[in-house]
Amino acid sequence: MIRTYPNLIIAVVIVLFGLPHQWSSANQNIARDLYIGGLFPLNDSEWVGTNRILLATQLAVQHVNEDPTLLPDYKLKLIWNGTKSSVPYGLKILYEYVYHAPKKIMLLGSGYSSVTEPIAETSKLWNLVQFSYGATSPSLSDKKKFPFFLRTIPSDASMNGPRVALLKAFQWKKVGLIYQSENIFAVTMEELIKLLKIEGISVLASTVFTNNPKNQIEQLKASDARIIIASFYEKEGRKVMCEAYHQGLKGQKYVWIFLGWLSGYWWNHDVNTGTSNCTREQMIEMVDGHLATDTVSFFQSENGISPIQGQNVQEYMIERNITLMEDHESYGYSNFAYDAIYAMALALNETHNEMQPNQWLTDFSYDNHQMAQTLIRNCYKVNFTGITGPVEFDSKGDRIGVDSITQLRYSNGKPKKVIIGFYYAATSILQWSNNSISWPNGKKPQDSTVMIRSLEYVSTPIYIVMCVLTSFGIVVALIFLFINNYYRKNSFIKISSPRLNNIILVGSVLLYSTVYVLGLTSGDASKTSQAGSKFSTVCVVKTWLPVFGFTLGFGALFAKTYRVYKIFKNKKLKLSLWALTDTHLLGGVCLLLLADIVLLSVWQGVDPLQRVTKDLAEKPILNDSDAVRIPVIELCASRDFSIWLTILYTYKGLLLIAGIYLAWETRKVSIPALNDSRYIGASVYNVVILCAICIPLSTVLEDYPSAAFILMSVFIIFCTTATLFLVFIPKITELKRINVPETITYPNMPITECGSSIYPHRMTSFKEADLLSKVTRLEASLHRKNNTIDELRRLLNKKDKPSAIENINCVTDYTDYDDTTDHETGCASPQILTD
């Protein structure tokens, strides 16, 4: 058992108890008597059964002396004293043992690690080999500090073996740790963390507390630890359990694993932690079903008999008035003390056998380092089956024994510790007993909340509806493509640039096809490379397809609008319009497409698009408190994704702005066979407005795949379909009217600000359109001349001739210009009234 007190240095002991003095040499009657100095925590209120330890030790001495095969030439005797669980008293007893007769050849004790450590560190100065039956501190494994120390009770660090084996047996991969701020617990936990790391078990939280464990319990709860390993003393452990009760770390979802050596029913108390209070009933509810790891203090073979040097377990139990039905917990440390006496006797016996004739163990002296070395060497050779099972020691003097795994079960209000398994340290084997472990509701608790990752994807009905709509759009585009090519030699279609119309339709089909890709997923919520590779290809198609579609569709509209702008905004006809053929306009579209290819290729080469997953907020699963669903969405991203997206949006945005400008400037051109500007303008406005709305909304709806898919699909389908209908429906309508004879007259046709209102259905090329533009301008000039003549005649008919003559100077011949200001005189020309 472990109890930590502040270590006192040897100097303090010397001051307390005086300088060494010559010990009495009253050794008249000690020939061949071997004395063992015993240290026991007698009358300790917190250690139940300390008196039994002394009784078991005395019984073991009696059995050794009765065994003719053990120390036949010697009589083993025990001199004992109580340490009062105090370091000063323990060191005082050591002082008395060393400086007072009779001479002690070995020491037994003590029970508490805090008392044992300074005694073992000091007793080496007198070459005394020391065995302990209760000190479990891992610090005592340090052979540099404690070269002559061994123990028949396993170290606390040995509890890590069965702990790890238990975790592995139930496939628990996550664990939480909480322990009291004591060196013995800290060292054990440090070793445990190393073992857990080797076994691939994650430590969700490792917390240490001093007095009030409230904050540490909160950390465990926040880490979602369900399997919790705890190390503490009884009083502090009650505080931990009380705080855990109030914070809900109880019930079927949690498993607590304690140290099995905690005395009695340590939890069976009312508790006040300073921040919380718990009744005994609440404490019982908290610990019911918990697990514990402990050393086996009472070992039985399959036939119930385990020989101990001529003695057996059944005889031992009869002598101690124990029945197999009794709880042996209170006898645990006494059994280790019993086995310690036998281990000492075996080591002494072997040492005697190695001695020369006429040499005796009684020749030992406190400065006989050679005999001490021989004795400690033979201690490491000890190997027998004792009350506590197989007894042997490792190189650190620690017991290699058998550990038990127990479960506390309450039945009819009575607690019972049931052994469910044994862990054999020598072979690292966990063997289950006939008592199977009992889980609440028959279900093994999970080591943490089970995170079920599920890929969020577009709803199948929604995807099907959108695919049907986009398929309808593609069919419409193909119909328009057929009509456009079938009537490409028709004068009305020919004047509208059928090749550019084809480009618009191809771009529309690409945009429609984007809808199919937007709803695709990898079908795998994991982060595997296979899923990433599959979806990365989708990311490339998702980006390239709409960009190419937009460039082809809108670029062709932009080119047609640009040509109309150049024709009808070139008032002085100084620009040769013969160069603006379809071939040149197609070249412009190809340049835009080339820019896209360069930009996207550089992006993909320098910073390729890859699949990334984003975990959304957890969602509870009905009827399963141990699991939550984590929705996972797939996104396309790269290292500098926002930068590349900004460049792309800026480039396309400038193209849209240019298109808006051209559409606005040509809004009054009214030759439908030649110009689609009004419809193109409507299409551009439509695209711009919807882009301004949909792009921000798509970012907001990123976490909702179905909603985002609906938004983008409707945007693509609506914009593309609207553009197709605005551009091609008027053409189809005119094709139906093409067979209706019309007479085109030019005289006295009103002239608009930007062009002619003449409707030439029979124009066959833009050369004819250019000629028509010149004809209409000449007609406008002739119309103005007629107006000037009429004005001059009116002035001549006025009675006030001088005044009229002065005004004649401001009447100018406008033959080549259609400006409203005379460039030579600066006089305002007469206003030409238009409809």
RAQUIHU-V936748 format. One record per residue. N is the residue number from 1. RES is the residue in one small letter. SS is DSSP state (a for helix, b for strand, c for the rest). D_CENTER is the distance of its C-alpha to the mean C-alpha in whole Angstrom. Layout:
n:res:ss:d_center
N:RES:SS:D_CENTER
N:RES:SS:D_CENTER
//
This chain:
n:res:ss:d_center
1:m:c:40
2:i:c:39
3:r:c:40
4:t:c:39
5:y:c:42
6:p:c:43
7:n:c:44
8:l:c:48
9:i:c:49
10:i:a:52
11:a:a:54
12:v:a:54
13:v:a:55
14:i:a:58
15:v:a:59
16:l:a:58
17:f:a:61
18:g:c:63
19:l:c:64
20:p:c:64
21:h:c:68
22:q:c:70
23:w:c:69
24:s:c:71
25:s:c:73
26:a:c:74
27:n:c:73
28:q:c:76
29:n:c:75
30:i:c:71
31:a:c:73
32:r:c:70
33:d:b:68
34:l:b:64
35:y:b:63
36:i:b:59
37:g:b:58
38:g:b:55
39:l:b:53
40:f:b:52
41:p:c:50
42:l:c:53
43:n:c:53
44:d:c:49
45:s:c:49
46:e:c:45
47:w:c:45
48:v:c:47
49:g:c:49
50:t:a:50
51:n:a:54
52:r:a:53
53:i:a:52
54:l:a:55
55:l:a:57
56:a:a:55
57:t:a:55
58:q:a:59
59:l:a:59
60:a:a:57
61:v:a:60
62:q:a:63
63:h:a:61
64:v:a:61
65:n:a:65
66:e:a:66
67:d:c:64
68:p:c:67
69:t:c:64
70:l:c:63
71:l:c:64
72:p:c:68
73:d:c:70
74:y:c:68
75:k:b:67
76:l:b:63
77:k:b:64
78:l:b:61
79:i:b:61
80:w:b:59
81:n:b:58
82:g:b:55
83:t:c:53
84:k:c:52
85:s:c:48
86:s:c:49
87:v:a:49
88:p:a:52
89:y:a:54
90:g:a:52
91:l:a:53
92:k:a:57
93:i:a:57
94:l:a:56
95:y:a:59
96:e:a:61
97:y:a:61
98:v:a:61
99:y:a:64
100:h:c:66
101:a:c:68
102:p:c:67
103:k:c:65
104:k:b:61
105:i:b:60
106:m:b:56
107:l:b:54
108:l:b:52
109:g:c:50
110:s:c:48
111:g:c:46
112:y:c:43
113:s:a:41
114:s:a:42
115:v:a:46
116:t:a:46
117:e:a:44
118:p:a:47
119:i:a:49
120:a:a:48
121:e:a:48
122:t:a:51
123:s:a:53
124:k:a:52
125:l:a:55
126:w:a:57
127:n:c:56
128:l:c:55
129:v:b:53
130:q:b:51
131:f:b:49
132:s:b:47
133:y:c:46
134:g:c:43
135:a:c:42
136:t:c:38
137:s:c:37
138:p:a:35
139:s:a:37
140:l:a:40
141:s:a:39
142:d:c:40
143:k:c:43
144:k:c:44
145:k:c:44
146:f:c:45
147:p:c:47
148:f:c:49
149:f:b:47
150:l:b:46
151:r:b:44
152:t:c:45
153:i:c:42
154:p:c:38
155:s:c:36
156:d:a:33
157:a:a:31
158:s:a:33
159:m:a:31
160:n:a:27
161:g:a:29
162:p:a:29
163:r:a:26
164:v:a:24
165:a:a:26
166:l:a:26
167:l:a:22
168:k:a:22
169:a:a:25
170:f:c:23
171:q:c:20
172:w:c:18
173:k:c:15
174:k:b:13
175:v:b:16
176:g:b:17
177:l:b:20
178:i:b:23
179:y:b:26
180:q:b:29
181:s:c:30
182:e:c:32
183:n:a:33
184:i:a:33
185:f:a:30
186:a:a:28
187:v:a:29
188:t:a:29
189:m:a:25
190:e:a:25
191:e:a:26
192:l:a:24
193:i:a:21
194:k:a:22
195:l:a:23
196:l:a:19
197:k:a:18
198:i:a:21
199:e:c:20
200:g:c:16
201:i:c:15
202:s:b:13
203:v:b:14
204:l:b:12
205:a:b:15
206:s:b:18
207:t:b:21
208:v:b:24
209:f:b:27
210:t:c:31
211:n:c:32
212:n:c:31
213:p:c:27
214:k:a:26
215:n:a:23
216:q:a:22
217:i:a:22
218:e:a:20
219:q:a:17
220:l:a:17
221:k:a:17
222:a:a:14
223:s:c:12
224:d:c:13
225:a:c:15
226:r:c:17
227:i:b:19
228:i:b:20
229:i:b:23
230:a:b:25
231:s:b:28
232:f:c:31
233:y:c:35
234:e:a:36
235:k:a:37
236:e:a:33
237:g:a:32
238:r:a:34
239:k:a:32
240:v:a:28
241:m:a:29
242:c:a:31
243:e:a:28
244:a:a:26
245:y:a:28
246:h:a:28
247:q:c:24
248:g:c:24
249:l:c:22
250:k:c:25
251:g:c:26
252:q:c:25
253:k:c:21
254:y:c:22
255:v:b:23
256:w:b:25
257:i:b:26
258:f:b:29
259:l:b:32
260:g:c:35
261:w:c:37
262:l:c:37
263:s:c:40
264:g:c:42
265:y:c:40
266:w:c:38
267:w:c:36
268:n:c:40
269:h:c:40
270:d:c:40
271:v:b:37
272:n:b:37
273:t:c:34
274:g:c:36
275:t:c:33
276:s:c:33
277:n:b:36
278:c:b:36
279:t:c:39
280:r:a:39
281:e:a:38
282:q:a:35
283:m:a:34
284:i:a:36
285:e:a:33
286:m:a:30
287:v:a:31
288:d:c:33
289:g:c:31
290:h:c:29
291:l:b:29
292:a:b:31
293:t:b:32
294:d:b:35
295:t:b:38
296:v:c:40
297:s:c:43
298:f:c:46
299:f:c:46
300:q:c:47
301:s:c:48
302:e:c:48
303:n:c:52
304:g:c:51
305:i:c:53
306:s:c:52
307:p:c:55
308:i:b:55
309:q:c:58
310:g:c:60
311:q:b:59
312:n:c:56
313:v:a:54
314:q:a:56
315:e:a:59
316:y:a:57
317:m:a:55
318:i:a:59
319:e:a:60
320:r:c:57
321:n:c:58
322:i:c:55
323:t:c:54
324:l:c:51
325:m:c:50
326:e:c:50
327:d:c:46
328:h:c:46
329:e:a:44
330:s:a:46
331:y:a:48
332:g:a:45
333:y:a:46
334:s:a:49
335:n:a:49
336:f:a:47
337:a:a:50
338:y:a:52
339:d:a:50
340:a:a:50
341:i:a:54
342:y:a:54
343:a:a:52
344:m:a:54
345:a:a:58
346:l:a:56
347:a:a:56
348:l:a:59
349:n:a:61
350:e:a:59
351:t:a:60
352:h:a:64
353:n:a:64
354:e:a:63
355:m:c:66
356:q:c:69
357:p:c:72
358:n:c:74
359:q:c:70
360:w:c:68
361:l:a:65
362:t:a:67
363:d:a:68
364:f:c:64
365:s:c:64
366:y:c:61
367:d:c:62
368:n:c:62
369:h:a:59
370:q:a:60
371:m:a:60
372:a:a:57
373:q:a:55
374:t:a:57
375:l:a:56
376:i:a:52
377:r:a:52
378:n:a:54
379:c:a:51
380:y:a:48
381:k:c:51
382:v:c:51
383:n:c:49
384:f:b:51
385:t:b:49
386:g:b:50
387:i:c:49
388:t:c:46
389:g:b:45
390:p:b:45
391:v:b:46
392:e:c:45
393:f:b:44
394:d:c:41
395:s:c:42
396:k:c:41
397:g:c:43
398:d:c:40
399:r:b:41
400:i:c:40
401:g:c:40
402:v:b:39
403:d:b:36
404:s:b:36
405:i:b:33
406:t:b:34
407:q:b:33
408:l:b:35
409:r:b:36
410:y:b:38
411:s:b:41
412:n:c:44
413:g:c:43
414:k:b:43
415:p:b:40
416:k:b:40
417:k:b:38
418:v:b:38
419:i:b:37
420:i:b:35
421:g:b:35
422:f:b:36
423:y:b:34
424:y:b:36
425:a:c:35
426:a:c:38
427:t:c:36
428:s:c:33
429:i:b:33
430:l:b:32
431:q:b:35
432:w:b:35
433:s:c:38
434:n:c:40
435:n:c:38
436:s:c:35
437:i:c:32
438:s:c:32
439:w:c:29
440:p:a:29
441:n:a:30
442:g:a:30
443:k:c:26
444:k:c:24
445:p:c:21
446:q:c:18
447:d:c:16
448:s:c:13
449:t:c:13
450:v:b:13
451:m:b:10
452:i:b:12
453:r:b:11
454:s:b:15
455:l:b:16
456:e:c:18
457:y:c:21
458:v:c:25
459:s:c:27
460:t:a:29
461:p:a:32
462:i:a:31
463:y:a:31
464:i:a:34
465:v:a:36
466:m:a:35
467:c:a:36
468:v:a:39
469:l:a:40
470:t:a:39
471:s:a:41
472:f:a:44
473:g:a:43
474:i:a:43
475:v:a:47
476:v:a:48
477:a:a:47
478:l:a:49
479:i:a:52
480:f:a:52
481:l:a:52
482:f:a:55
483:i:a:57
484:n:a:56
485:n:a:58
486:y:a:60
487:y:c:62
488:r:c:61
489:k:c:65
490:n:c:66
491:s:a:67
492:f:a:64
493:i:a:61
494:k:a:62
495:i:a:63
496:s:c:59
497:s:c:58
498:p:a:57
499:r:a:55
500:l:a:53
501:n:a:52
502:n:a:51
503:i:a:48
504:i:a:47
505:l:a:47
506:v:a:45
507:g:a:43
508:s:a:42
509:v:a:42
510:l:a:39
511:l:a:37
512:y:a:38
513:s:a:36
514:t:a:33
515:v:a:32
516:y:a:32
517:v:a:29
518:l:a:27
519:g:c:27
520:l:c:25
521:t:c:22
522:s:c:21
523:g:c:20
524:d:c:17
525:a:c:14
526:s:c:12
527:k:c:12
528:t:c:15
529:s:a:18
530:q:a:20
531:a:a:18
532:g:a:18
533:s:a:22
534:k:a:23
535:f:a:21
536:s:a:22
537:t:a:26
538:v:a:25
539:c:a:24
540:v:a:27
541:v:a:30
542:k:a:28
543:t:a:29
544:w:a:32
545:l:a:34
546:p:a:34
547:v:a:35
548:f:a:38
549:g:a:39
550:f:a:39
551:t:a:41
552:l:a:44
553:g:a:44
554:f:a:44
555:g:a:46
556:a:a:49
557:l:a:49
558:f:a:49
559:a:a:52
560:k:a:54
561:t:a:54
562:y:a:54
563:r:a:58
564:v:a:59
565:y:a:58
566:k:a:60
567:i:a:63
568:f:a:64
569:k:c:63
570:n:c:65
571:k:c:68
572:k:c:70
573:l:c:69
574:k:c:69
575:l:c:66
576:s:c:67
577:l:a:65
578:w:a:66
579:a:a:63
580:l:c:60
581:t:c:60
582:d:a:58
583:t:a:57
584:h:a:56
585:l:a:54
586:l:a:52
587:g:a:52
588:g:a:50
589:v:a:48
590:c:a:47
591:l:a:46
592:l:a:44
593:l:a:42
594:l:a:42
595:a:a:41
596:d:a:38
597:i:a:38
598:v:a:38
599:l:a:35
600:l:a:33
601:s:a:33
602:v:a:33
603:w:a:29
604:q:a:28
605:g:a:30
606:v:a:29
607:d:c:25
608:p:c:25
609:l:c:23
610:q:b:20
611:r:b:17
612:v:b:14
613:t:b:12
614:k:b:11
615:d:b:9
616:l:b:12
617:a:b:13
618:e:b:12
619:k:b:16
620:p:b:18
621:i:b:19
622:l:c:23
623:n:c:25
624:d:b:21
625:s:b:20
626:d:b:18
627:a:b:16
628:v:b:14
629:r:b:14
630:i:b:11
631:p:b:13
632:v:b:12
633:i:b:15
634:e:b:16
635:l:b:17
636:c:b:20
637:a:b:19
638:s:c:20
639:r:c:20
640:d:c:23
641:f:a:23
642:s:a:24
643:i:a:27
644:w:a:28
645:l:a:28
646:t:a:30
647:i:a:33
648:l:a:33
649:y:a:33
650:t:a:36
651:y:a:38
652:k:a:38
653:g:a:39
654:l:a:42
655:l:a:43
656:l:a:43
657:i:a:44
658:a:a:47
659:g:a:48
660:i:a:48
661:y:a:51
662:l:a:53
663:a:a:52
664:w:a:54
665:e:a:57
666:t:c:58
667:r:c:57
668:k:c:61
669:v:c:62
670:s:c:64
671:i:c:64
672:p:c:62
673:a:c:63
674:l:c:62
675:n:c:59
676:d:c:56
677:s:a:55
678:r:a:55
679:y:a:53
680:i:a:51
681:g:a:50
682:a:a:49
683:s:a:47
684:v:a:45
685:y:a:45
686:n:a:43
687:v:a:41
688:v:a:40
689:i:a:40
690:l:a:38
691:c:a:36
692:a:a:36
693:i:a:34
694:c:a:32
695:i:a:30
696:p:a:29
697:l:a:28
698:s:a:26
699:t:a:24
700:v:a:24
701:l:a:23
702:e:a:20
703:d:a:18
704:y:c:21
705:p:a:22
706:s:a:25
707:a:a:26
708:a:a:26
709:f:a:27
710:i:a:30
711:l:a:31
712:m:a:31
713:s:a:33
714:v:a:35
715:f:a:35
716:i:a:36
717:i:a:39
718:f:a:40
719:c:a:41
720:t:a:42
721:t:a:44
722:a:a:46
723:t:a:46
724:l:a:48
725:f:a:50
726:l:a:51
727:v:a:52
728:f:a:54
729:i:a:55
730:p:a:58
731:k:a:59
732:i:a:59
733:t:a:61
734:e:a:63
735:l:a:64
736:k:a:65
737:r:a:68
738:i:c:69
739:n:c:72
740:v:c:73
741:p:c:76
742:e:c:76
743:t:c:78
744:i:c:77
745:t:c:79
746:y:c:79
747:p:c:81
748:n:c:81
749:m:c:77
750:p:c:75
751:i:b:73
752:t:c:69
753:e:c:68
754:c:c:65
755:g:c:67
756:s:b:70
757:s:c:70
758:i:c:71
759:y:c:70
760:p:c:71
761:h:c:69
762:r:c:71
763:m:c:69
764:t:c:68
765:s:c:67
766:f:a:65
767:k:a:69
768:e:a:71
769:a:a:68
770:d:a:69
771:l:a:73
772:l:a:72
773:s:a:71
774:k:a:74
775:v:a:76
776:t:a:74
777:r:a:74
778:l:a:78
779:e:a:79
780:a:a:77
781:s:a:79
782:l:a:83
783:h:a:82
784:r:a:82
785:k:a:85
786:n:a:86
787:n:a:85
788:t:a:87
789:i:a:90
790:d:a:90
791:e:a:89
792:l:a:92
793:r:a:94
794:r:a:93
795:l:a:94
796:l:a:97
797:n:c:98
798:k:c:98
799:k:c:101
800:d:c:99
801:k:a:100
802:p:a:99
803:s:a:96
804:a:a:95
805:i:a:96
806:e:a:93
807:n:a:90
808:i:a:91
809:n:c:90
810:c:c:86
811:v:c:87
812:t:c:85
813:d:c:85
814:y:c:81
815:t:c:82
816:d:c:79
817:y:c:76
818:d:c:75
819:d:c:74
820:t:c:75
821:t:b:77
822:d:c:80
823:h:c:78
824:e:c:82
825:t:c:83
826:g:c:80
827:c:c:82
828:a:b:80
829:s:c:80
830:p:c:81
831:q:c:78
832:i:c:78
833:l:c:77
834:t:c:74
835:d:c:73
//
